[in-house]
Amino acid sequence: MEMKKINSGKLRAIGYDSRSRQLQVQLDDGSTLQYGGVGAEVWQRLSNSGAAWSYYRDNIEDEFTAQRVSGSGRAATSPDPLDDLWPKA
């Protein structure tokens, strides 16, 4: 998959494979996440967005399931580390 370098928020590179409908994003911590079932319209909006990080956070991160394909960062499906700061009732 060809990756397009960007510098938006924590995003450093994005790529898309239209045949498999796979979106791949590389974050500033070096981790690479892959999202399946992403339509071409979502990819076009992300890749053409002037605020790609915001678009990613609002329309991709919580809407699609992430699979970490490289790096040591936490995947979007991992528990939020801030949850440890407040005890559960």
Biopython code that builds the backbone (N, CA, C, O; Angstrom):
import numpy as np
from Bio.PDB.StructureBuilder import StructureBuilder

atoms = [
    (1, "MET", "N", (0.846, -1.171, 0.000)),
    (1, "MET", "CA", (0.000, 0.000, 0.000)),
    (1, "MET", "C", (0.898, 1.243, 0.000)),
    (1, "MET", "O", (1.822, 1.354, 0.805)),
    (2, "GLU", "N", (0.616, 2.148, -0.893)),
    (2, "GLU", "CA", (1.384, 3.392, -0.961)),
    (2, "GLU", "C", (0.885, 4.346, 0.124)),
    (2, "GLU", "O", (-0.314, 4.579, 0.272)),
    (3, "MET", "N", (1.835, 4.885, 0.873)),
    (3, "MET", "CA", (1.506, 5.791, 1.970)),
    (3, "MET", "C", (1.806, 7.229, 1.556)),
    (3, "MET", "O", (2.823, 7.513, 0.922)),
    (4, "LYS", "N", (0.909, 8.117, 1.925)),
    (4, "LYS", "CA", (1.041, 9.543, 1.659)),
    (4, "LYS", "C", (1.465, 10.215, 2.962)),
    (4, "LYS", "O", (0.745, 10.146, 3.958)),
    (5, "LYS", "N", (2.635, 10.866, 2.959)),
    (5, "LYS", "CA", (3.106, 11.534, 4.168)),
    (5, "LYS", "C", (2.291, 12.790, 4.430)),
    (5, "LYS", "O", (2.039, 13.591, 3.530)),
    (6, "ILE", "N", (1.886, 12.941, 5.689)),
    (6, "ILE", "CA", (1.166, 14.141, 6.118)),
    (6, "ILE", "C", (1.664, 14.531, 7.503)),
    (6, "ILE", "O", (2.344, 13.749, 8.168)),
    (7, "ASN", "N", (1.335, 15.705, 7.922)),
    (7, "ASN", "CA", (1.680, 16.160, 9.268)),
    (7, "ASN", "C", (0.469, 16.894, 9.817)),
    (7, "ASN", "O", (0.354, 18.115, 9.709)),
    (8, "SER", "N", (-0.420, 16.127, 10.401)),
    (8, "SER", "CA", (-1.674, 16.674, 10.928)),
    (8, "SER", "C", (-1.954, 16.027, 12.270)),
    (8, "SER", "O", (-2.254, 14.835, 12.333)),
    (9, "GLY", "N", (-1.860, 16.797, 13.346)),
    (9, "GLY", "CA", (-2.057, 16.221, 14.668)),
    (9, "GLY", "C", (-1.063, 15.112, 14.895)),
    (9, "GLY", "O", (0.144, 15.327, 14.785)),
    (10, "LYS", "N", (-1.552, 13.922, 15.212)),
    (10, "LYS", "CA", (-0.679, 12.770, 15.441)),
    (10, "LYS", "C", (-0.492, 11.923, 14.185)),
    (10, "LYS", "O", (0.243, 10.935, 14.219)),
    (11, "LEU", "N", (-1.135, 12.285, 13.086)),
    (11, "LEU", "CA", (-0.993, 11.528, 11.841)),
    (11, "LEU", "C", (0.296, 11.901, 11.136)),
    (11, "LEU", "O", (0.627, 13.080, 11.006)),
    (12, "ARG", "N", (1.033, 10.873, 10.674)),
    (12, "ARG", "CA", (2.262, 11.103, 9.925)),
    (12, "ARG", "C", (2.202, 10.561, 8.504)),
    (12, "ARG", "O", (2.931, 11.027, 7.628)),
    (13, "ALA", "N", (1.329, 9.571, 8.271)),
    (13, "ALA", "CA", (1.159, 9.024, 6.924)),
    (13, "ALA", "C", (-0.181, 8.299, 6.858)),
    (13, "ALA", "O", (-0.661, 7.750, 7.849)),
    (14, "ILE", "N", (-0.775, 8.312, 5.658)),
    (14, "ILE", "CA", (-2.039, 7.619, 5.437)),
    (14, "ILE", "C", (-1.973, 6.910, 4.092)),
    (14, "ILE", "O", (-1.290, 7.364, 3.174)),
    (15, "GLY", "N", (-2.681, 5.803, 3.983)),
    (15, "GLY", "CA", (-2.723, 5.065, 2.729)),
    (15, "GLY", "C", (-4.038, 4.317, 2.612)),
    (15, "GLY", "O", (-4.719, 4.070, 3.607)),
    (16, "TYR", "N", (-4.388, 3.960, 1.376)),
    (16, "TYR", "CA", (-5.665, 3.288, 1.139)),
    (16, "TYR", "C", (-5.533, 2.304, -0.005)),
    (16, "TYR", "O", (-4.910, 2.598, -1.025)),
    (17, "ASP", "N", (-6.126, 1.128, 0.173)),
    (17, "ASP", "CA", (-6.204, 0.118, -0.877)),
    (17, "ASP", "C", (-7.679, -0.054, -1.220)),
    (17, "ASP", "O", (-8.446, -0.615, -0.438)),
    (18, "SER", "N", (-8.067, 0.432, -2.396)),
    (18, "SER", "CA", (-9.478, 0.413, -2.785)),
    (18, "SER", "C", (-10.014, -1.004, -3.027)),
    (18, "SER", "O", (-11.202, -1.257, -2.830)),
    (19, "ARG", "N", (-9.155, -1.912, -3.446)),
    (19, "ARG", "CA", (-9.617, -3.283, -3.697)),
    (19, "ARG", "C", (-10.045, -3.988, -2.412)),
    (19, "ARG", "O", (-11.073, -4.663, -2.365)),
    (20, "SER", "N", (-9.231, -3.814, -1.374)),
    (20, "SER", "CA", (-9.543, -4.473, -0.102)),
    (20, "SER", "C", (-10.273, -3.554, 0.876)),
    (20, "SER", "O", (-10.671, -3.986, 1.958)),
    (21, "ARG", "N", (-10.449, -2.283, 0.493)),
    (21, "ARG", "CA", (-11.094, -1.271, 1.330)),
    (21, "ARG", "C", (-10.393, -1.126, 2.682)),
    (21, "ARG", "O", (-11.030, -0.971, 3.724)),
    (22, "GLN", "N", (-9.058, -1.181, 2.629)),
    (22, "GLN", "CA", (-8.225, -1.061, 3.819)),
    (22, "GLN", "C", (-7.614, 0.333, 3.892)),
    (22, "GLN", "O", (-7.010, 0.811, 2.932)),
    (23, "LEU", "N", (-7.779, 0.970, 5.032)),
    (23, "LEU", "CA", (-7.155, 2.262, 5.311)),
    (23, "LEU", "C", (-6.045, 2.013, 6.308)),
    (23, "LEU", "O", (-6.229, 1.296, 7.291)),
    (24, "GLN", "N", (-4.897, 2.605, 6.055)),
    (24, "GLN", "CA", (-3.770, 2.463, 6.961)),
    (24, "GLN", "C", (-3.320, 3.849, 7.391)),
    (24, "GLN", "O", (-3.202, 4.755, 6.565)),
    (25, "VAL", "N", (-3.065, 4.014, 8.695)),
    (25, "VAL", "CA", (-2.584, 5.291, 9.212)),
    (25, "VAL", "C", (-1.348, 5.047, 10.067)),
    (25, "VAL", "O", (-1.278, 4.085, 10.831)),
    (26, "GLN", "N", (-0.380, 5.937, 9.920)),
    (26, "GLN", "CA", (0.812, 5.887, 10.767)),
    (26, "GLN", "C", (0.762, 7.084, 11.698)),
    (26, "GLN", "O", (0.563, 8.219, 11.265)),
    (27, "LEU", "N", (0.946, 6.812, 12.986)),
    (27, "LEU", "CA", (0.881, 7.845, 14.000)),
    (27, "LEU", "C", (2.273, 8.311, 14.396)),
    (27, "LEU", "O", (3.274, 7.678, 14.059)),
    (28, "ASP", "N", (2.324, 9.422, 15.113)),
    (28, "ASP", "CA", (3.605, 10.003, 15.475)),
    (28, "ASP", "C", (4.407, 9.153, 16.459)),
    (28, "ASP", "O", (5.602, 9.392, 16.633)),
    (29, "ASP", "N", (3.779, 8.165, 17.109)),
    (29, "ASP", "CA", (4.520, 7.274, 18.005)),
    (29, "ASP", "C", (5.137, 6.097, 17.250)),
    (29, "ASP", "O", (5.746, 5.218, 17.861)),
    (30, "GLY", "N", (4.983, 6.078, 15.923)),
    (30, "GLY", "CA", (5.561, 5.027, 15.096)),
    (30, "GLY", "C", (4.628, 3.863, 14.830)),
    (30, "GLY", "O", (4.948, 2.994, 14.019)),
    (31, "SER", "N", (3.482, 3.823, 15.493)),
    (31, "SER", "CA", (2.556, 2.714, 15.270)),
    (31, "SER", "C", (1.784, 2.917, 13.972)),
    (31, "SER", "O", (1.515, 4.041, 13.550)),
    (32, "THR", "N", (1.443, 1.804, 13.361)),
    (32, "THR", "CA", (0.642, 1.808, 12.146)),
    (32, "THR", "C", (-0.616, 0.999, 12.416)),
    (32, "THR", "O", (-0.553, -0.153, 12.847)),
    (33, "LEU", "N", (-1.757, 1.621, 12.156)),
    (33, "LEU", "CA", (-3.048, 0.987, 12.365)),
    (33, "LEU", "C", (-3.718, 0.775, 11.021)),
    (33, "LEU", "O", (-3.586, 1.589, 10.107)),
    (34, "GLN", "N", (-4.446, -0.345, 10.917)),
    (34, "GLN", "CA", (-5.161, -0.655, 9.689)),
    (34, "GLN", "C", (-6.636, -0.822, 10.007)),
    (34, "GLN", "O", (-7.011, -1.486, 10.974)),
    (35, "TYR", "N", (-7.462, -0.207, 9.177)),
    (35, "TYR", "CA", (-8.913, -0.252, 9.338)),
    (35, "TYR", "C", (-9.514, -0.916, 8.111)),
    (35, "TYR", "O", (-9.192, -0.544, 6.982)),
    (36, "GLY", "N", (-10.388, -1.901, 8.321)),
    (36, "GLY", "CA", (-11.040, -2.588, 7.229)),
    (36, "GLY", "C", (-12.434, -2.043, 6.971)),
    (36, "GLY", "O", (-13.045, -1.435, 7.850)),
    (37, "GLY", "N", (-12.934, -2.263, 5.761)),
    (37, "GLY", "CA", (-14.287, -1.867, 5.402)),
    (37, "GLY", "C", (-14.477, -0.378, 5.225)),
    (37, "GLY", "O", (-15.591, 0.127, 5.366)),
    (38, "VAL", "N", (-13.407, 0.332, 4.917)),
    (38, "VAL", "CA", (-13.468, 1.787, 4.745)),
    (38, "VAL", "C", (-13.774, 2.104, 3.283)),
    (38, "VAL", "O", (-13.054, 1.675, 2.381)),
    (39, "GLY", "N", (-14.828, 2.844, 3.064)),
    (39, "GLY", "CA", (-15.221, 3.201, 1.709)),
    (39, "GLY", "C", (-14.320, 4.258, 1.079)),
    (39, "GLY", "O", (-13.633, 5.006, 1.775)),
    (40, "ALA", "N", (-14.336, 4.303, -0.233)),
    (40, "ALA", "CA", (-13.507, 5.259, -0.978)),
    (40, "ALA", "C", (-13.857, 6.706, -0.635)),
    (40, "ALA", "O", (-12.982, 7.571, -0.648)),
    (41, "GLU", "N", (-15.120, 6.976, -0.332)),
    (41, "GLU", "CA", (-15.527, 8.346, 0.005)),
    (41, "GLU", "C", (-14.868, 8.814, 1.302)),
    (41, "GLU", "O", (-14.445, 9.965, 1.406)),
    (42, "VAL", "N", (-14.780, 7.922, 2.287)),
    (42, "VAL", "CA", (-14.117, 8.254, 3.550)),
    (42, "VAL", "C", (-12.643, 8.544, 3.284)),
    (42, "VAL", "O", (-12.091, 9.511, 3.810)),
    (43, "TRP", "N", (-12.009, 7.708, 2.470)),
    (43, "TRP", "CA", (-10.597, 7.920, 2.120)),
    (43, "TRP", "C", (-10.406, 9.273, 1.423)),
    (43, "TRP", "O", (-9.492, 10.026, 1.761)),
    (44, "GLN", "N", (-11.262, 9.571, 0.462)),
    (44, "GLN", "CA", (-11.137, 10.845, -0.251)),
    (44, "GLN", "C", (-11.274, 12.030, 0.695)),
    (44, "GLN", "O", (-10.517, 12.997, 0.604)),
    (45, "ARG", "N", (-12.231, 11.953, 1.593)),
    (45, "ARG", "CA", (-12.424, 13.049, 2.544)),
    (45, "ARG", "C", (-11.231, 13.191, 3.484)),
    (45, "ARG", "O", (-10.807, 14.307, 3.785)),
    (46, "LEU", "N", (-10.690, 12.072, 3.945)),
    (46, "LEU", "CA", (-9.521, 12.118, 4.822)),
    (46, "LEU", "C", (-8.306, 12.682, 4.079)),
    (46, "LEU", "O", (-7.630, 13.586, 4.571)),
    (47, "SER", "N", (-8.042, 12.142, 2.905)),
    (47, "SER", "CA", (-6.829, 12.544, 2.190)),
    (47, "SER", "C", (-6.888, 13.973, 1.661)),
    (47, "SER", "O", (-5.846, 14.583, 1.420)),
    (48, "ASN", "N", (-8.077, 14.509, 1.478)),
    (48, "ASN", "CA", (-8.217, 15.880, 0.976)),
    (48, "ASN", "C", (-8.544, 16.890, 2.075)),
    (48, "ASN", "O", (-8.699, 18.081, 1.805)),
    (49, "SER", "N", (-8.647, 16.414, 3.299)),
    (49, "SER", "CA", (-9.031, 17.287, 4.399)),
    (49, "SER", "C", (-7.896, 18.228, 4.791)),
    (49, "SER", "O", (-6.731, 17.833, 4.836)),
    (50, "GLY", "N", (-8.253, 19.468, 5.070)),
    (50, "GLY", "CA", (-7.284, 20.418, 5.597)),
    (50, "GLY", "C", (-7.017, 20.182, 7.069)),
    (50, "GLY", "O", (-6.067, 20.730, 7.630)),
    (51, "ALA", "N", (-7.856, 19.364, 7.701)),
    (51, "ALA", "CA", (-7.714, 19.015, 9.118)),
    (51, "ALA", "C", (-7.860, 17.500, 9.243)),
    (51, "ALA", "O", (-8.816, 17.006, 9.840)),
    (52, "ALA", "N", (-6.896, 16.768, 8.672)),
    (52, "ALA", "CA", (-6.976, 15.309, 8.605)),
    (52, "ALA", "C", (-7.072, 14.663, 9.983)),
    (52, "ALA", "O", (-7.797, 13.682, 10.149)),
    (53, "TRP", "N", (-6.358, 15.191, 10.971)),
    (53, "TRP", "CA", (-6.412, 14.615, 12.316)),
    (53, "TRP", "C", (-7.829, 14.701, 12.877)),
    (53, "TRP", "O", (-8.339, 13.732, 13.438)),
    (54, "SER", "N", (-8.455, 15.850, 12.725)),
    (54, "SER", "CA", (-9.834, 16.017, 13.211)),
    (54, "SER", "C", (-10.786, 15.086, 12.476)),
    (54, "SER", "O", (-11.651, 14.465, 13.094)),
    (55, "TYR", "N", (-10.631, 14.987, 11.156)),
    (55, "TYR", "CA", (-11.496, 14.094, 10.381)),
    (55, "TYR", "C", (-11.295, 12.642, 10.838)),
    (55, "TYR", "O", (-12.263, 11.902, 11.016)),
    (56, "TYR", "N", (-10.045, 12.249, 11.023)),
    (56, "TYR", "CA", (-9.728, 10.900, 11.486)),
    (56, "TYR", "C", (-10.394, 10.619, 12.834)),
    (56, "TYR", "O", (-11.051, 9.593, 13.007)),
    (57, "ARG", "N", (-10.219, 11.536, 13.784)),
    (57, "ARG", "CA", (-10.785, 11.346, 15.126)),
    (57, "ARG", "C", (-12.311, 11.286, 15.095)),
    (57, "ARG", "O", (-12.911, 10.470, 15.795)),
    (58, "ASP", "N", (-12.937, 12.130, 14.301)),
    (58, "ASP", "CA", (-14.400, 12.225, 14.273)),
    (58, "ASP", "C", (-15.072, 11.143, 13.435)),
    (58, "ASP", "O", (-16.198, 10.748, 13.737)),
    (59, "ASN", "N", (-14.403, 10.655, 12.387)),
    (59, "ASN", "CA", (-15.090, 9.792, 11.418)),
    (59, "ASN", "C", (-14.483, 8.411, 11.209)),
    (59, "ASN", "O", (-15.092, 7.567, 10.552)),
    (60, "ILE", "N", (-13.302, 8.165, 11.751)),
    (60, "ILE", "CA", (-12.651, 6.878, 11.496)),
    (60, "ILE", "C", (-12.318, 6.141, 12.788)),
    (60, "ILE", "O", (-12.675, 4.975, 12.953)),
    (61, "GLU", "N", (-11.638, 6.818, 13.695)),
    (61, "GLU", "CA", (-11.112, 6.166, 14.896)),
    (61, "GLU", "C", (-12.163, 5.372, 15.666)),
    (61, "GLU", "O", (-11.894, 4.239, 16.064)),
    (62, "ASP", "N", (-13.329, 5.922, 15.883)),
    (62, "ASP", "CA", (-14.362, 5.226, 16.647)),
    (62, "ASP", "C", (-15.401, 4.518, 15.779)),
    (62, "ASP", "O", (-16.241, 3.784, 16.299)),
    (63, "GLU", "N", (-15.354, 4.726, 14.484)),
    (63, "GLU", "CA", (-16.347, 4.131, 13.588)),
    (63, "GLU", "C", (-15.893, 2.792, 12.995)),
    (63, "GLU", "O", (-16.720, 1.971, 12.598)),
    (64, "PHE", "N", (-14.589, 2.581, 12.938)),
    (64, "PHE", "CA", (-14.032, 1.363, 12.346)),
    (64, "PHE", "C", (-13.118, 0.686, 13.367)),
    (64, "PHE", "O", (-12.568, 1.342, 14.252)),
    (65, "THR", "N", (-12.962, -0.629, 13.235)),
    (65, "THR", "CA", (-12.101, -1.383, 14.134)),
    (65, "THR", "C", (-10.672, -1.337, 13.633)),
    (65, "THR", "O", (-10.399, -1.594, 12.460)),
    (66, "ALA", "N", (-9.757, -1.003, 14.547)),
    (66, "ALA", "CA", (-8.337, -0.905, 14.195)),
    (66, "ALA", "C", (-7.609, -2.192, 14.516)),
    (66, "ALA", "O", (-7.909, -2.881, 15.491)),
    (67, "GLN", "N", (-6.641, -2.495, 13.667)),
    (67, "GLN", "CA", (-5.715, -3.590, 13.925)),
    (67, "GLN", "C", (-4.317, -3.006, 13.810)),
    (67, "GLN", "O", (-3.968, -2.415, 12.788)),
    (68, "ARG", "N", (-3.513, -3.171, 14.858)),
    (68, "ARG", "CA", (-2.152, -2.655, 14.803)),
    (68, "ARG", "C", (-1.315, -3.560, 13.909)),
    (68, "ARG", "O", (-1.285, -4.775, 14.106)),
    (69, "VAL", "N", (-0.636, -2.973, 12.928)),
    (69, "VAL", "CA", (0.191, -3.757, 12.023)),
    (69, "VAL", "C", (1.671, -3.528, 12.280)),
    (69, "VAL", "O", (2.502, -4.303, 11.806)),
    (70, "SER", "N", (2.023, -2.476, 13.022)),
    (70, "SER", "CA", (3.413, -2.259, 13.424)),
    (70, "SER", "C", (3.486, -1.195, 14.498)),
    (70, "SER", "O", (2.541, -0.435, 14.708)),
    (71, "GLY", "N", (4.623, -1.151, 15.177)),
    (71, "GLY", "CA", (4.860, -0.119, 16.175)),
    (71, "GLY", "C", (4.452, -0.552, 17.563)),
    (71, "GLY", "O", (3.912, -1.638, 17.772)),
    (72, "SER", "N", (4.731, 0.339, 18.513)),
    (72, "SER", "CA", (4.484, 0.009, 19.907)),
    (72, "SER", "C", (3.384, 0.846, 20.539)),
    (72, "SER", "O", (3.102, 0.699, 21.728)),
    (73, "GLY", "N", (2.761, 1.721, 19.763)),
    (73, "GLY", "CA", (1.677, 2.542, 20.307)),
    (73, "GLY", "C", (0.461, 1.687, 20.582)),
    (73, "GLY", "O", (0.367, 0.552, 20.113)),
    (74, "ARG", "N", (-0.473, 2.235, 21.346)),
    (74, "ARG", "CA", (-1.678, 1.479, 21.646)),
    (74, "ARG", "C", (-2.665, 1.609, 20.497)),
    (74, "ARG", "O", (-2.786, 2.675, 19.894)),
    (75, "ALA", "N", (-3.353, 0.549, 20.200)),
    (75, "ALA", "CA", (-4.362, 0.566, 19.146)),
    (75, "ALA", "C", (-5.595, 1.308, 19.635)),
    (75, "ALA", "O", (-5.811, 1.453, 20.838)),
    (76, "ALA", "N", (-6.393, 1.771, 18.698)),
    (76, "ALA", "CA", (-7.595, 2.527, 19.039)),
    (76, "ALA", "C", (-8.589, 1.687, 19.836)),
    (76, "ALA", "O", (-9.458, 2.234, 20.515)),
    (77, "THR", "N", (-8.468, 0.362, 19.758)),
    (77, "THR", "CA", (-9.396, -0.500, 20.468)),
    (77, "THR", "C", (-8.914, -0.816, 21.878)),
    (77, "THR", "O", (-9.616, -1.507, 22.616)),
    (78, "SER", "N", (-7.736, -0.331, 22.277)),
    (78, "SER", "CA", (-7.214, -0.565, 23.616)),
    (78, "SER", "C", (-7.945, 0.299, 24.626)),
    (78, "SER", "O", (-8.515, 1.331, 24.270)),
    (79, "PRO", "N", (-7.931, -0.120, 25.896)),
    (79, "PRO", "CA", (-8.536, 0.720, 26.924)),
    (79, "PRO", "C", (-7.813, 2.061, 27.020)),
    (79, "PRO", "O", (-6.612, 2.153, 26.764)),
    (80, "ASP", "N", (-8.545, 3.071, 27.384)),
    (80, "ASP", "CA", (-7.976, 4.400, 27.530)),
    (80, "ASP", "C", (-7.132, 4.438, 28.799)),
    (80, "ASP", "O", (-7.642, 4.109, 29.870)),
    (81, "PRO", "N", (-5.836, 4.836, 28.717)),
    (81, "PRO", "CA", (-5.002, 4.862, 29.917)),
    (81, "PRO", "C", (-5.517, 5.853, 30.961)),
    (81, "PRO", "O", (-5.173, 5.729, 32.136)),
    (82, "LEU", "N", (-6.320, 6.817, 30.570)),
    (82, "LEU", "CA", (-6.891, 7.753, 31.535)),
    (82, "LEU", "C", (-7.922, 7.087, 32.435)),
    (82, "LEU", "O", (-8.237, 7.604, 33.507)),
    (83, "ASP", "N", (-8.452, 5.936, 32.004)),
    (83, "ASP", "CA", (-9.416, 5.214, 32.828)),
    (83, "ASP", "C", (-8.811, 4.808, 34.171)),
    (83, "ASP", "O", (-9.538, 4.666, 35.155)),
    (84, "ASP", "N", (-7.475, 4.618, 34.227)),
    (84, "ASP", "CA", (-6.821, 4.234, 35.464)),
    (84, "ASP", "C", (-6.815, 5.343, 36.499)),
    (84, "ASP", "O", (-6.629, 5.080, 37.687)),
    (85, "LEU", "N", (-7.015, 6.572, 36.068)),
    (85, "LEU", "CA", (-6.985, 7.707, 36.985)),
    (85, "LEU", "C", (-8.245, 7.818, 37.826)),
    (85, "LEU", "O", (-8.202, 8.372, 38.925)),
    (86, "TRP", "N", (-9.354, 7.308, 37.340)),
    (86, "TRP", "CA", (-10.616, 7.389, 38.050)),
    (86, "TRP", "C", (-11.136, 5.993, 38.322)),
    (86, "TRP", "O", (-11.368, 5.219, 37.393)),
    (87, "PRO", "N", (-11.322, 5.665, 39.596)),
    (87, "PRO", "CA", (-11.796, 4.306, 39.919)),
    (87, "PRO", "C", (-13.230, 4.086, 39.424)),
    (87, "PRO", "O", (-14.057, 4.998, 39.412)),
    (88, "LYS", "N", (-13.481, 2.873, 39.029)),
    (88, "LYS", "CA", (-14.824, 2.485, 38.576)),
    (88, "LYS", "C", (-15.700, 2.252, 39.801)),
    (88, "LYS", "O", (-15.240, 1.745, 40.824)),
    (89, "ALA", "N", (-16.956, 2.626, 39.678)),
    (89, "ALA", "CA", (-17.892, 2.452, 40.805)),
    (89, "ALA", "C", (-18.379, 1.042, 40.900)),
    (89, "ALA", "O", (-19.170, 0.721, 41.787)),
]
sb = StructureBuilder()
sb.init_structure("model")
sb.init_model(0)
sb.init_chain("A")
sb.init_seg("    ")
for serial, (resi, resn, name, xyz) in enumerate(atoms, 1):
    if name == "N":
        sb.init_residue(resn, " ", resi, " ")
    sb.init_atom(name, np.array(xyz, "f"), 0.0, 1.0, " ", f" {name:<3s}", serial, name[0])
structure = sb.get_structure()
